[in-house]
Amino acid sequence: MLNRVSANSPLAGLVEASPAARRNIMTITQNKFTKAAIDERVARRSPLQKLLGRPEVGALVGAIVLFVFFALVSPTFTQPNALATVLYGSSTIGIMAVGVSLLMIGGEFDLSTGVAVISSALTASMFSWYFSTNVWVGVILALLVSLAIGFINGWILMKTKLPSFIVTLATFLMLTGLNLGLTRLIGGSVSSPSISTMDGFDTARGVFASSVTIAGIDVKITVFIWIALVAVATWVLMRTRVGNWIFAVGGDANAARAVGVPVKATKIGLFMGVGFCGWILGMHNLFAFDTVQSGEGVGNEFLYIIAAVIGGCLLTGGYGSAVGGAIGAFIFGMANKGIVYAQWNPDWFKFFLGLMLLLATIVNLIVKRRAELK
């Protein structure tokens, strides 16, 4: 058989070699083939590789740099009261960023989130006022409406196979019209009536819009709700079967379906999760300010998506984390309030936000690719 070996083959030298040399050459060749055949999925990764493979690494580095920058520019930025304000601003974006991050990991978008928050608040306010019921009745109804909006978005998406961009853009337009039209029709104004004197308002305000005093500093309860949502979402993603389903449907829905993942239920559930987060933020807006402007919310959907993208969620799906979305929201809060504390012209904020989005997206892609190559 040795005579049949090609002259270009690495084993060609065995023909003329001594028996001992042949054994050495065969051993070396086998070792090379064995090393090449090692499955990369079971190969050990260094702690640095594992760290770089995390979606939120780029956002965390950016958050640290931004914090140090504003701390140097404005000493007021590091004061406890200022940090509490930054955290509050971050939480109003971060609550929605949790649901949006999970949805983007699942491979979908929701452009109706900004107006859906206002729809939830208007539902609770208008129903309680018009029917003179306890405010909590309106709160529960608003929850059902928010979940229904998410369910309808997901159901239409799965039924029609249309891109989520088109489905949720249509929902955005319809909700915008309903918010304005129904508010005018029922209350005769573009804002909801005051419900501050109605039964249940004080207890509902305590749940959704109160403050907790820590070391003499008032911290809004939305900060704690935000942290709790991030913790729960992270546990779901990393420790449960549902988390595996979310990553699977975002990576390749057809492959996920082939191995038994309930793609339809998972994606509808993700949209309903966004609706739940919208309900929480809507209730905060209602009970923090008493009334709601029906034309608000337009454009906020991009802020939630920006927070998720800055936090490491890829637009293609299948990659990201709830912690990353939280860091993205914190970056937004620092930029928003830091510009004020630094006494800069706020007209530049949107430019700064766009620049952060572009840089964060590029950094996330570079980090991900390098982690995959190592």
C-alpha positions as CSV (number, residue, x, y, z in Angstrom):
1,M,0.0,0.0,0.0
2,L,2.9,2.3,0.6
3,N,3.7,2.3,-3.1
4,R,0.3,3.8,-3.8
5,V,1.0,6.9,-1.7
6,S,1.0,10.1,-3.8
7,A,4.3,11.8,-4.2
8,N,2.8,15.0,-2.9
9,S,1.3,13.3,0.2
10,P,2.9,14.1,3.6
11,L,3.2,10.3,4.0
12,A,5.3,9.8,0.8
13,G,8.5,9.8,2.8
14,L,7.4,6.6,4.6
15,V,8.2,4.6,1.5
16,E,12.0,5.1,1.7
17,A,12.2,5.5,5.5
18,S,13.4,3.0,8.0
19,P,10.8,1.2,10.2
20,A,11.7,3.4,13.2
21,A,11.4,6.6,11.1
22,R,8.1,5.4,9.7
23,R,6.7,5.0,13.2
24,N,7.9,8.5,14.2
25,I,6.4,10.1,11.1
26,M,3.1,8.3,11.6
27,T,2.9,9.4,15.2
28,I,3.6,13.0,14.4
29,T,1.0,13.0,11.5
30,Q,-1.7,11.4,13.7
31,N,-1.1,13.9,16.5
32,K,-1.6,16.8,13.9
33,F,-4.8,15.3,12.6
34,T,-6.1,14.7,16.2
35,K,-5.5,18.3,17.2
36,A,-7.2,19.6,14.1
37,A,-10.2,17.4,14.8
38,I,-10.8,18.7,18.3
39,D,-14.4,20.1,18.4
40,E,-14.2,23.9,19.1
41,R,-17.4,23.6,21.1
42,V,-15.6,21.6,23.9
43,A,-12.3,23.6,23.6
44,R,-11.4,25.5,26.8
45,R,-11.7,29.3,26.7
46,S,-9.6,31.6,28.8
47,P,-11.3,33.9,31.3
48,L,-10.5,36.9,29.0
49,Q,-12.2,35.1,26.0
50,K,-15.3,34.4,28.1
51,L,-15.3,38.1,29.2
52,L,-15.0,39.4,25.7
53,G,-17.7,37.1,24.6
54,R,-20.3,38.8,26.9
55,P,-22.6,41.1,25.0
56,E,-22.5,43.9,27.5
57,V,-18.7,44.3,27.7
58,G,-18.5,47.1,25.1
59,A,-21.4,49.0,26.8
60,L,-19.8,48.5,30.2
61,V,-16.5,50.0,29.0
62,G,-18.4,52.9,27.4
63,A,-20.4,53.5,30.6
64,I,-17.2,53.7,32.7
65,V,-15.6,56.1,30.3
66,L,-18.7,58.3,30.1
67,F,-19.1,58.4,33.9
68,V,-15.4,59.4,34.4
69,F,-15.8,62.0,31.7
70,F,-18.8,63.8,33.2
71,A,-17.3,63.4,36.7
72,L,-14.3,65.4,35.5
73,V,-16.3,68.0,33.5
74,S,-18.9,68.6,36.3
75,P,-18.2,67.9,40.0
76,T,-22.0,68.1,40.5
77,F,-22.5,65.0,38.5
78,T,-21.1,62.7,41.3
79,Q,-23.2,64.2,44.0
80,P,-25.7,61.7,45.5
81,N,-28.8,63.7,44.5
82,A,-27.5,64.0,41.0
83,L,-26.8,60.3,40.8
84,A,-30.3,59.6,42.0
85,T,-31.6,61.8,39.2
86,V,-29.5,60.0,36.7
87,L,-30.8,56.7,37.9
88,Y,-34.3,57.8,37.7
89,G,-33.9,59.0,34.1
90,S,-32.2,55.8,33.2
91,S,-35.0,53.7,34.8
92,T,-37.7,55.3,32.7
93,I,-35.8,54.1,29.6
94,G,-34.4,50.9,31.2
95,I,-37.8,49.4,32.2
96,M,-38.8,49.3,28.5
97,A,-35.3,48.4,27.4
98,V,-35.6,45.1,29.3
99,G,-38.6,43.9,27.3
100,V,-37.2,45.4,24.1
101,S,-33.8,43.7,24.6
102,L,-35.4,40.2,25.0
103,L,-37.5,40.9,21.9
104,M,-34.4,41.8,19.9
105,I,-32.6,38.8,21.1
106,G,-35.6,36.9,19.8
107,G,-35.0,38.5,16.4
108,E,-37.9,41.0,16.3
109,F,-38.5,44.8,16.7
110,D,-41.4,46.7,18.2
111,L,-41.9,50.3,16.9
112,S,-45.2,50.7,18.9
113,T,-43.6,50.7,22.3
114,G,-43.5,54.5,22.8
115,V,-47.2,55.1,22.1
116,A,-48.2,51.8,23.7
117,V,-47.0,53.2,27.0
118,I,-49.3,56.2,26.6
119,S,-52.2,53.9,25.6
120,S,-51.8,52.0,28.8
121,A,-51.8,55.2,30.9
122,L,-54.8,56.6,29.0
123,T,-56.8,53.4,29.4
124,A,-56.4,53.4,33.2
125,S,-57.1,57.1,33.5
126,M,-60.1,57.4,31.1
127,F,-61.8,54.2,32.3
128,S,-61.5,55.2,36.0
129,W,-62.7,58.7,35.3
130,Y,-65.6,57.8,32.9
131,F,-67.0,55.0,35.0
132,S,-66.1,56.5,38.4
133,T,-64.5,53.3,39.6
134,N,-61.6,52.6,41.9
135,V,-58.4,53.5,40.2
136,W,-57.1,49.9,40.6
137,V,-59.9,48.7,38.3
138,G,-58.5,50.9,35.5
139,V,-54.9,49.7,36.3
140,I,-55.9,46.1,35.9
141,L,-57.8,46.9,32.7
142,A,-54.7,48.7,31.4
143,L,-52.6,45.6,32.1
144,L,-55.0,43.5,30.0
145,V,-54.9,46.1,27.2
146,S,-51.1,46.2,27.2
147,L,-50.8,42.4,27.1
148,A,-53.5,42.3,24.3
149,I,-51.5,44.8,22.2
150,G,-48.4,42.6,22.6
151,F,-50.4,39.5,21.8
152,I,-51.9,41.0,18.6
153,N,-48.5,42.2,17.4
154,G,-47.0,38.7,17.9
155,W,-50.1,36.9,16.5
156,I,-50.2,39.0,13.3
157,L,-46.4,38.6,12.9
158,M,-46.6,34.8,13.1
159,K,-49.8,34.5,11.0
160,T,-48.8,36.7,8.1
161,K,-45.0,36.2,8.2
162,L,-44.6,39.9,7.6
163,P,-41.5,41.7,9.1
164,S,-42.1,42.9,12.6
165,F,-41.0,46.3,11.4
166,I,-44.2,46.6,9.2
167,V,-46.5,45.0,11.7
168,T,-45.5,47.2,14.7
169,L,-45.3,50.3,12.5
170,A,-48.9,49.8,11.6
171,T,-49.7,49.3,15.3
172,F,-47.8,52.5,16.1
173,L,-49.9,54.5,13.7
174,M,-53.2,53.0,14.9
175,L,-52.4,53.6,18.5
176,T,-51.3,57.1,17.8
177,G,-54.7,57.8,16.2
178,L,-56.7,56.0,18.9
179,N,-54.9,57.9,21.7
180,L,-55.7,61.2,20.3
181,G,-59.2,60.4,18.9
182,L,-60.6,58.6,21.9
183,T,-59.2,61.1,24.4
184,R,-60.9,64.0,22.5
185,L,-64.1,62.0,22.1
186,I,-64.4,61.0,25.8
187,G,-62.8,63.9,27.6
188,G,-63.1,66.7,25.1
189,S,-59.4,67.4,25.4
190,V,-56.0,66.1,24.3
191,S,-55.0,65.2,27.8
192,S,-56.6,62.8,30.3
193,P,-58.7,64.3,33.2
194,S,-57.3,64.4,36.7
195,I,-57.9,61.3,38.8
196,S,-56.0,62.4,41.9
197,T,-59.1,62.6,44.1
198,M,-60.4,59.2,43.1
199,D,-60.4,56.1,45.3
200,G,-57.2,54.0,45.1
201,F,-55.1,56.8,43.6
202,D,-52.8,57.2,46.7
203,T,-52.1,53.5,47.0
204,A,-51.5,53.1,43.3
205,R,-49.1,56.1,43.4
206,G,-47.3,54.4,46.3
207,V,-46.7,51.3,44.1
208,F,-45.8,53.0,40.8
209,A,-44.6,56.5,41.5
210,S,-43.3,56.8,45.1
211,S,-39.8,57.4,46.4
212,V,-37.6,55.4,48.8
213,T,-35.3,57.3,51.1
214,I,-31.8,55.8,51.3
215,A,-29.2,57.7,53.4
216,G,-31.2,60.9,53.1
217,I,-31.5,60.6,49.3
218,D,-34.9,60.1,47.7
219,V,-34.6,57.4,45.0
220,K,-37.6,56.8,42.8
221,I,-39.3,53.4,43.0
222,T,-38.9,52.9,39.3
223,V,-35.2,52.4,39.9
224,F,-35.9,49.3,42.0
225,I,-38.5,48.0,39.6
226,W,-36.0,48.4,36.8
227,I,-33.3,46.4,38.7
228,A,-35.9,43.7,39.6
229,L,-36.9,43.4,36.0
230,V,-33.3,43.1,34.8
231,A,-32.6,40.4,37.4
232,V,-35.7,38.4,36.4
233,A,-34.9,38.7,32.7
234,T,-31.3,37.7,33.2
235,W,-32.4,34.6,35.2
236,V,-34.9,33.7,32.4
237,L,-32.2,34.1,29.7
238,M,-29.4,32.3,31.4
239,R,-31.1,29.7,33.6
240,T,-34.3,28.5,32.0
241,R,-35.5,26.6,29.0
242,V,-37.4,29.7,27.8
243,G,-34.1,31.6,27.7
244,N,-32.7,28.9,25.4
245,W,-35.8,29.2,23.2
246,I,-35.4,33.0,23.0
247,F,-31.8,32.7,21.7
248,A,-32.8,29.9,19.4
249,V,-35.7,31.7,17.7
250,G,-33.5,34.8,17.3
251,G,-30.6,32.9,15.8
252,D,-32.6,30.8,13.3
253,A,-36.3,30.3,13.7
254,N,-36.5,27.5,11.2
255,A,-33.7,25.5,12.9
256,A,-35.3,26.1,16.3
257,R,-38.7,24.9,15.0
258,A,-37.0,21.7,13.6
259,V,-35.7,20.8,17.0
260,G,-39.0,21.3,18.8
261,V,-38.8,24.9,20.0
262,P,-42.3,26.5,20.2
263,V,-41.4,29.5,17.9
264,K,-44.9,30.9,17.7
265,A,-45.5,30.9,21.5
266,T,-42.0,32.2,22.2
267,K,-42.3,35.2,19.9
268,I,-45.8,36.1,21.0
269,G,-44.7,35.8,24.6
270,L,-41.8,38.2,23.9
271,F,-44.2,40.8,22.5
272,M,-46.5,40.4,25.5
273,G,-43.4,40.9,27.7
274,V,-42.8,44.2,26.0
275,G,-46.5,45.1,26.7
276,F,-46.0,44.3,30.4
277,C,-43.0,46.6,30.6
278,G,-45.0,49.3,28.8
279,W,-47.8,48.9,31.4
280,I,-45.4,49.4,34.3
281,L,-44.0,52.6,32.7
282,G,-47.4,53.8,31.7
283,M,-48.7,53.5,35.3
284,H,-45.7,55.4,36.5
285,N,-46.3,58.2,34.1
286,L,-50.0,58.4,35.1
287,F,-49.5,58.4,38.9
288,A,-46.4,60.5,38.8
289,F,-48.0,63.4,36.8
290,D,-51.7,62.7,37.4
291,T,-52.7,63.4,33.8
292,V,-51.3,62.1,30.5
293,Q,-51.0,64.0,27.2
294,S,-52.4,61.7,24.4
295,G,-49.8,62.9,21.9
296,E,-46.8,61.8,23.9
297,G,-44.7,58.8,23.4
298,V,-43.9,59.3,19.7
299,G,-40.2,58.7,19.1
300,N,-39.5,57.0,22.5
301,E,-39.5,53.6,20.8
302,F,-36.2,54.6,19.2
303,L,-34.7,55.4,22.6
304,Y,-35.6,51.9,23.9
305,I,-34.1,50.3,20.8
306,I,-31.0,52.4,21.1
307,A,-30.5,51.4,24.7
308,A,-30.7,47.7,23.7
309,V,-28.3,48.1,20.8
310,I,-25.8,50.1,22.9
311,G,-26.1,47.3,25.4
312,G,-24.9,44.7,22.9
313,C,-28.1,43.3,21.3
314,L,-27.5,42.7,17.6
315,L,-30.1,43.8,15.1
316,T,-29.9,40.3,13.5
317,G,-31.1,38.7,16.7
318,G,-29.8,35.7,18.7
319,Y,-27.3,37.7,20.7
320,G,-27.6,40.1,23.6
321,S,-28.5,40.4,27.3
322,A,-30.8,42.2,29.7
323,V,-27.9,43.5,31.7
324,G,-26.5,45.1,28.5
325,G,-29.8,46.8,27.9
326,A,-29.7,48.1,31.4
327,I,-26.2,49.5,30.9
328,G,-27.4,51.1,27.6
329,A,-30.2,52.8,29.5
330,F,-27.7,54.0,32.1
331,I,-25.5,55.4,29.4
332,F,-28.6,57.3,28.0
333,G,-29.4,58.6,31.5
334,M,-25.8,59.8,32.1
335,A,-25.6,61.5,28.7
336,N,-29.0,63.2,29.2
337,K,-28.4,64.5,32.7
338,G,-24.6,64.9,32.3
339,I,-25.1,67.5,29.5
340,V,-27.4,69.5,31.8
341,Y,-25.0,69.3,34.8
342,A,-22.1,70.3,32.5
343,Q,-24.2,73.3,31.3
344,W,-23.8,72.4,27.7
345,N,-26.3,73.3,25.0
346,P,-28.9,70.5,25.1
347,D,-29.4,70.9,21.3
348,W,-26.4,68.7,20.9
349,F,-27.8,65.8,22.8
350,K,-29.4,64.0,19.9
351,F,-26.1,64.2,17.9
352,F,-24.3,62.8,20.9
353,L,-26.9,60.0,21.2
354,G,-26.5,59.1,17.6
355,L,-22.7,59.0,17.8
356,M,-22.9,56.7,20.9
357,L,-25.2,54.4,19.0
358,L,-22.9,54.1,16.0
359,L,-19.7,53.7,18.1
360,A,-21.4,51.1,20.4
361,T,-22.6,49.1,17.5
362,I,-19.2,49.0,15.8
363,V,-17.5,48.1,19.1
364,N,-20.0,45.3,19.8
365,L,-19.4,43.8,16.4
366,I,-15.6,43.9,16.7
367,V,-15.6,42.4,20.2
368,K,-18.0,39.6,19.2
369,R,-16.0,38.7,16.1
370,R,-12.7,38.7,18.0
371,A,-14.2,36.5,20.7
372,E,-15.4,34.1,18.1
373,L,-12.0,33.8,16.4
374,K,-10.1,33.1,19.6
